[in-house]
């Protein structure tokens, strides 16, 4: 049967459209591939932003990436950039641009260790802050040189903590909190049942502050070649303007950013009229670890348990923050345990705890996984209550000196609102 002229036309047009679509898909794929291979100039300076929330894990949105939308940086990615830069012959130096990272003291210690590891390469690593608080400065002191702009300030004022209590307000509203708790130091419900700190809560807070203070003064003293007593005296007289900070040896220069670039040019042997070659952290993230021979060896599954613990799936929202879902973790642990190509499981915990039920479900899956392969827990800033429960049965637990862990115990409570309803009639 002969094909009609109209059918032939439609077939030809359809073929042309299909060819155009296929060419577009191939073009996009090539573009994406080229975007994944950034140009890293020889003897360049890697500029890493140390700012923002820096969660342990941030999933990559490939669609957003394709349209040039910046992807959020994770803490794991930040550490990986330093590992790559250490062995990448194209990277001559690193500059940390530190701007109020929203991390705890455990991760601050972990970042300092990564900086020290990078320095073992012999490459220079500098830090620049427009304003420095305790944590920013503590991180910066691990670098070879620290810079503030001339109008910058350093607020190394020591440590303090406060607690909010609502019992007085609840009494005025006629609301009676009924709480059962097990554990001498389980003080989470105290904000509703007391009007001031219990002796146990005060003991814990003072112990944590003392630990932070000793690590801070000891770390700064070692890095800046001072005695611990001298650093404590400096803290007592803070804050300091950039010029003062340089005079007493807390920083290496009261310099603008372009002046820091000039110093790096001199350090790396650039000619006077050469422009400093830089690569941003977002660009350098596209350089794979495999391309630098860093991912050799057996496969290990890394499972992230970040946020408050609850049943269901893990999530992350602007209002609720990060949530560790038992369904997500149990499935990930079971999949890793049953995958013969994976030789070990690392559970990365950064959680204050939460649901006892969800914690127990995760604990059980990890207990089963232990019979098949090694299970190691890496603690970040906090692994408390349920966060410690899911960690405690691992073969090994690795924590930073400043990690907050423990808080062993449980509590259950409810508000009795009869007085409130009587009051409002």
C-alpha positions, 0 to 999 in steps of 0.5 A: 500500500502506497504511503500518502503524501501527508503521511510522508511529510509527517514522517519526515517532520517527525524524524527531523524533530527527533534528530533535533531533540537527540542532538539537544540531549547530546549537547546538554550531556556534553555541556554537563560533562564539560561543566564537570571538568573545571579548568584548574590553572597551574600554581593557582590558589584554591579559595574555600568559603567556610560559611553557612550551615555546612551540613554533613551531607548535602544532596546534589541537585543536577537540574539546578547545577545544569542551569548554573544554580550554586549548590550548597556546600556540605562539611564533608565536601569542604574536608574533601576539597582540602584532601584533593588540594593537598595532592593536586599539583596544580594547586599552589596554595589555599585561602580560607574565607571564614565567615561565621560557619554554623558548625559546633566545636566538634566540627571546628576541631575536625576542620582544624585537623584537616587544615593541619593535614593539608599543611603537611604537604608544604603548601601555604594555607592562609585565612581571611576574616572580616570579623572574628569570633571565638570559633572563627578565630579558633579555626583560622589559627590552624592555618599558616597565616591569619589576616583581618582587614584594617577595620576588622575586629577580633572578639575572642571574649571567652565562653558563656551559656544560658538556659531559658525556663518557662515554668513561671509563665506556665504557672501564670497561665494555669498550665501544669507540666507533668513529666517523668524522667529517668537519668540524673542528668536528663535535663531537657524537660527542666525548662518546663518544670523548673524556674532555674538550673538544677545542680546537675544541669549547672554541673554539665554546662560548666564542664562543657564550657571548661572543656571548650575554654581549655581547648580554645586557649590551648589550641591558640597558644600552640598555633600562635606560639604563646603560653596558655596563661598569655592567651587567657590574659588576652581573652580577659582583655578582648575584644581587639581591633585588627591593628591591636590583634597584630601587635599582640601576635593574634594575627599576621596582618591587618590587610585588605583582601587584595593585599592578601592576594599580593602576599600569596603572589609573592609566596608562590613566585608570581611576577609583579604584573601577573594576576593571581590565578584562583579557583573557587570551591564550587568549581573545584568540587567538580574535580573528582577524587578519582581523578587524583587517585584518592578513591582507591581501595575497598568500598565503604558505605557512609550513612548520615544520621543528622538532626533530630530523630523521628519515625518515618523518612529523613527530611530537611526543611527550612522550618523543621531543620534536619530530621533523621528518619528511622525508615531511611536509616534502617533501609540504608543500613540493611542495603549496605549490610546486604551489598557484598561489594561494601566492606564496612559501614560508617554511621556519621552521627550528628544528632541530639536524639529524639524518638526512643522508638525510632532510635531503637529501630535504627539500633536493631538494624545496626546490630544485625549489620554488625554480624555481616561487616564492621560498623564504625560510628563517627561523631560530629558536633553532638551525639546525645540521647538517642544519638548516642543510643544508635552509636553505642553498639558499633564496633568502634566509636570515633569522636572529636574531643569537643563532641558533646555525647551522652545524655543517657536517659529518657523522659515523657511528659504532657501539659495539664491544661485544666487550670488554663481553661478554668482561667479563660472561662 
